[in-house]
Every structure is written in structure tokens, then in C-alpha cells.
């Protein structure tokens, strides 16, 4: 049994991870810590486990094998490094850290103390991604020329009940989040397009503050890949009824994914629905457990995590400087 401590309920996915833990026979929640003591005590009471206000006592507790980190993103580096140094396995929400340099420091500690680190990038396990990757790997649409991915929701759209939308206000605080719609929701299009299109050469980004929040609430990134392909990433907190979209355009065909529906056209201008997509891979939580228990190699890779931060870091620089950025300048 892997005894787990929950570190913060700050992130909106914290309760999702609790459900995943409770559904896994290898995991058991033993403790709760939260930088917000009142929130943490309430969570611990709901779960029927003790609350510990001192994080060092959690991390030095020999009964704890792993931690699930849902702190504000600006605390990730400090908390994850401390967990690694105390030889705790780590599951955390994206993004790992704000800079490539900080990500490297974290991974160096993970290697040194021989613990398993999993960053939740769940769409890399979905059937539509696996099919898109198969299309690319087999050259079914010829040479990839353009890739587009959009993920947006209405979290910052005002309603009679909530003046600034249903998204927690802490997600609109730059110090804690490091950014807004791009670094949060846009993470999914970033890591998907990174996998499918390969190394990014240059990019230009615009992060709009439509509602004058501290962070962007609408964003777009244009990318030029080493392969010669172009990319478009779109995200935002201001779109009502916006479906997830992933499109791959090639010299010999097109793949269009909307929600979970996959359609393709291979050179004949006729569209066909894919009836039997690949089976989904184990979710990140399950891959983390498997890596700890069975020493398996996760399909979510270190490079996925590093390149996610790489693109975010370059996009923030582009937005600030209002210019195209050579992404290689940000690689270490």
C-alpha cells in the first residue's frame, strides 16, 4: 500500500485526484496539509484523516510514501523539492514550474533521491490523441503542414451568481498562477501539439486581458516547427459552448477531432467518422502507481513536462516583447 499525503486543495482538480486515489487499491490517503489552514482542516474532516499544519512534519513522516501536490503553482518548486529530498514519490498538477531551469532542478532532485514524479497531462492518454499520433507516425496524411488545437471554457464569464465567473478567483492571481488562460487551460493544447508536431523553432503569442484581470483570459500562440509545419494554439476563459478541437492538415489528408469525435479525409474530399479509436492508456495517477509498484516506464515523459514549460516561458516572453521568439534561446 502506498500511503499518501494530500498537499493543498488549492487546485480545482484536487477533488478529482482524491476520487482517483480512492478508486485505486494501491493508494491510501493518510494526511492532509494545506497552506490555507481552515481549508485544509475542512478537507481532512471530510476525508476522515488527520490535518497537519506543519508541512515538514508531513514530509518527514516515515509512514508517508507519496504526496499529491495541488498547491498554488508558485509553491511547486519549494514543495516538490522538499518532498523529493525526503524521498516521497510525487504526483502533481501541471505546470511543474514556471521556468525550464526550475524544472531541471526538480528533476535533478528526483533523480538524486530516486523517487517517481508524475505531472498530470491526461490528454496524452486519450483515444483521440493516440489516433492522431498513429496518423502522424504512419504518414497517413502525408507531410504535416498545419496543426491547430483549441481548448476554452466560460470560466471567467460573469453571471448573476458570480460577477467574475465560476472559475475560482485564485486562478486569476498572477503571483500564484504565473499566468492565466494559456498557462492553465492552454497547457493541454501545448503538450498535445508538442507531441504531434515536434520541436518548435519560433513562436509569437498574444495574451489578452479582455476583462482586465491580473492574468490573460484569452490567448493565442502561432508556432513554426523545425519540420516546416505551422501551429495555432487557442485558449481562453471567455467562450460559451466552445468544443475541444484538434486538427491536423497534411499534404495528403486531414484529421479533425471535436470533443471525442474523430473524422478524417484522405485525399478524396470525403469525410469518414472513425468508429473504433485506440483504447485509452492508463490515466496519469495509474501510471504513477505502476511506476512505483512495478517499476514501469510512464508514457507521460519528462520531455513532455519540460517542453510544456519551455513553450509557456517563450510565449510569456513573446507577449511581453510583442515579437517572435526563438524558442531555442530558452532551452538549457
N, C-alpha and C positions, 0 to 999 in steps of 0.2 A: 504493500500500500504506500502511495506517495502522499504524505501529509503536507497540505498546502496552507499557506497564509495568504489572505487577500489584502493587498496593499492599495487601499483607497477605492472609493466608489465615485470618484470624480468623473470618469468617462461614462458616456451613455451606454456603452456595451458591457459595463461591469456586471450587470444582472444577467446578461446573456451568457457570460463566462461562468457564472455561478450555476446556471442550468446545465451547461455542458459538463462541468465538474460533477454535478450531482448525477448525471447520466453515465458517468464513466466509472466502472468498477475498480479502477486502479487509483482513483483520486478521493481524497477526504479533506474537507475544509476543517481546519483546527483553530484558526485565529483570524481576527480582523484588526488591521491598523488603518487609520485614516488621518491625513493631515488636518482634516476637519473633525475634531473630536466628537461633536454632537452627532454628525452624520455617521461616523464610524460606530458609535455606541448603538445607534438605532439599527444599523445594518447587522451588527453582531447579535443583537437581541432577536431580530427577525430570523437569523440563521441558527440561533441556539448555540452559539460558540462564544468564547471569551473575547473581549476587546482589550488590546494592549496599546497604550498611548505612546510608548517608547519604542520606536522602530528598531533601535539597536537590540533591545531585548527580544524582539521577534526574530531578527536575523542571526542572533547568537543562540537561539533556542535549538538544541540538538534534536528535538522531536520534529522540527520542520524541515522537510526535504526540498520544497519548492515554493516559489511565490508567484502570484499573478498580479502584475503591476498595471494599475489603472489610474495612476496619479496624473496630475497636470503634466503635459509634455515637458515643460521646463524643469521638472524634477526627475525625469527619466534617467539622465546620466548619473546623478548622485545616488539615486536609489538602486539602480541596476548594478553599478559598480560595487556598492556596499554588499548587495546580495551575492554577487559573484565571489567577492573576497571572503564571504562566509560560506562558500561552497553550496549555495542554494541554486537549484535549477530555476530558470526564469521564463515565464510566459508574459508577453506584454503586447499592448495595443500599439499600432502604428501611429506616428513615425517613431523610429527608435531614438533619434536625436536630431537636432537642428542642423548639424554640420557633419560632413564626411569625416573630418578629423575626430569629432567626438564619437562617431560610430566605430571608427578604428580603435579608439581607446577602449571602448566597451568590449569589442571582440577580442582584443589582446588580453583583457582580464578574463573573459570567458574561456579562452584557450589556456591561459596560465592556471586557472583553478579547476579546469576540466568539468565545466557544467554545461548543461544544454540550455541554449537560448532560442526561443521561438517568438518571432514577431508575427502577429496575426495579419496575413494577407490572404483572406479567404477566397477571393475570386480566382486565384490560381488553382483552386481545386474544383471549380465549377465545370460542368459538361460543355458549356458554350466556349469557354476558354480552351479546353482540351481539344475541341474540334478545330477551333481557329489555329491552334498550334500545329495540329496534324496537317491542315491545309498548307500552311507555310512550309513545314518540313518536307512535304511531298511535292511542293511546287504545283499544286493543283490550279492555282490562279496565275501561274507564270511568275514573272518578277513583280514583287510588291512595289507599288508606286505611291500609294497613299493609305494611311491608316487614320481613322477617326474614332474617338471614344468620348462619349458624353455620359456624365452621371450628375444629376442635380435633383434637388428637392425644394420644398417651400418652407424650410425651417425658420427662415427669418422674415416671412411674410406676416404682416400684422393681422390680428383677428380681434373680434370683440373681447375675447377672453384674455389674450396675451398681446400686448401692444407691440412687442418686438418679435413675435412668432413663438412657435413651440420649442425651438431649439434652446437648450439651457443657456442663460446669459453668460455663463463662464466660457462657453465656446466662442464668444465674441470678444474675449480679452486677449490682447496680443502678448502680454508678458507670459501668460500661462500656455497659450496655444502656439505661439510663434507665427501665427498667420490665421487665415480664415478658411474660406471655402476650398482653396487649392490644396493647402497642406492637410486638410481634414478629408473632405469628400473626394477631392481630386486625386488623393493618393491612389485610389483604385484604378482610374484610367492611366495614371502614371506607371504603376508597376505592370499593368497589363500590356500597355504599348511598349514598355521597355523590353518585355519578354518577346513580344511578337515581331517587333521591328528592329531590335538590336541596338547597337551603340549609337547614341545621339552625338552629332557633331556640333551643331549650333541650335540655339533656340531664342525666341523672343516671347515675352509674357506680358499680359496686361491684367492687373488685378483691380477690379472696380469696387469702389466704396459707394454703392448706389444709395444706401440708407445711412451713410456717414457713421458706420460703426468703426471701432478701432481696427478691425480687420476687413479683408476683402469679403464681399458677399456674392461676387460674380467674377469669374475668371476664365481666361482662355490662354492657351500656350500653343504656339506654332513651332514645330521641330523639323530640323533637317538631319537625316540619319546618314551614317557613314556609307550605307548601301546606296544612297541616292534617293531613297524614298522620302516623302514628306509626311508629317503627322499633325493632327489637330486634336487637342485635348480641351474639353469644355466642362465646366462645373459651376455650381452656384447654389445659393440658399434661397433663391427667389423665383423658382419655377414650379408652377402648379401643374401637376399631372405630367411631368416630364419622364418618359421612359428611359431606362438604361439603353444605350445604343453603342454597338461596336461594329465598325465597318472596315473591311479590308478590300482595297481595289488593286487589281493586278492587270498585267498585260493580256491575260487570257481568261479572266473571270472576276467575279465579285462575291463576297460573303457579307451578308447583312444580318446582324443579330439585334433583336429588340426584345428586351426583357429576357425570357428564356427561349424565345422562338428563333430558330436558325433557318435562314433562306440562302440559297446560292444560285448563281447564274454562271455557267461555264461556257462562254463564247457564243451562245446561241440566242441571247436576249430573252430566254425563257427562265422563269423563276420556279424553283422547286423547294418545298419545305423538307427539312431533314427530320425524318421520323424517329431515327434511333441514334441520338448523340452518344458519345462515350459515357461510361459510368463515371460518376464523380469520384474524386480522390478523397481520402480521409481528411476531415476538417483540421485546421491548424492545431487545435487542442489535442486531438487524437494523435497527430503526428508528433507532437511534443512528448506525449506519454510513451509512444512507441520508441522514440529515440532514447528515452531514459531507461525504459524497461528492457527493450530488445536490442538496443544499440543500432537501430535502423537509421538510414540517412533520410532526412526530410526532403520532400520535393520542393518546399519553400526554401530558397537558398540564401546564403549570406549575400551574394551578389544582388539578389532582388531587393534586399533591405538597404544595402549601400547605395544602389543606383536610384532608389526612391528618394533618399535624402539628397543625392547628387543633383537630381533634376529640380527638386524643391529649392535647393540652395541657389542653383543657377537661375531659376525663374524669379526668385526674390531679387537677385542682383539685376536681372534684366528689367524688372518692373521699376526698380529704383533709378536705374540709369537711363531708362527709356531707350534701350538699344538691344541689338542682337548680342548674345553671349556665346563665346567659345566654351563649350562645356568641358573640354579637356583642361582648361585653366583651373577648374575646380577639383579635378582628380588629384589624389595624392599618390 
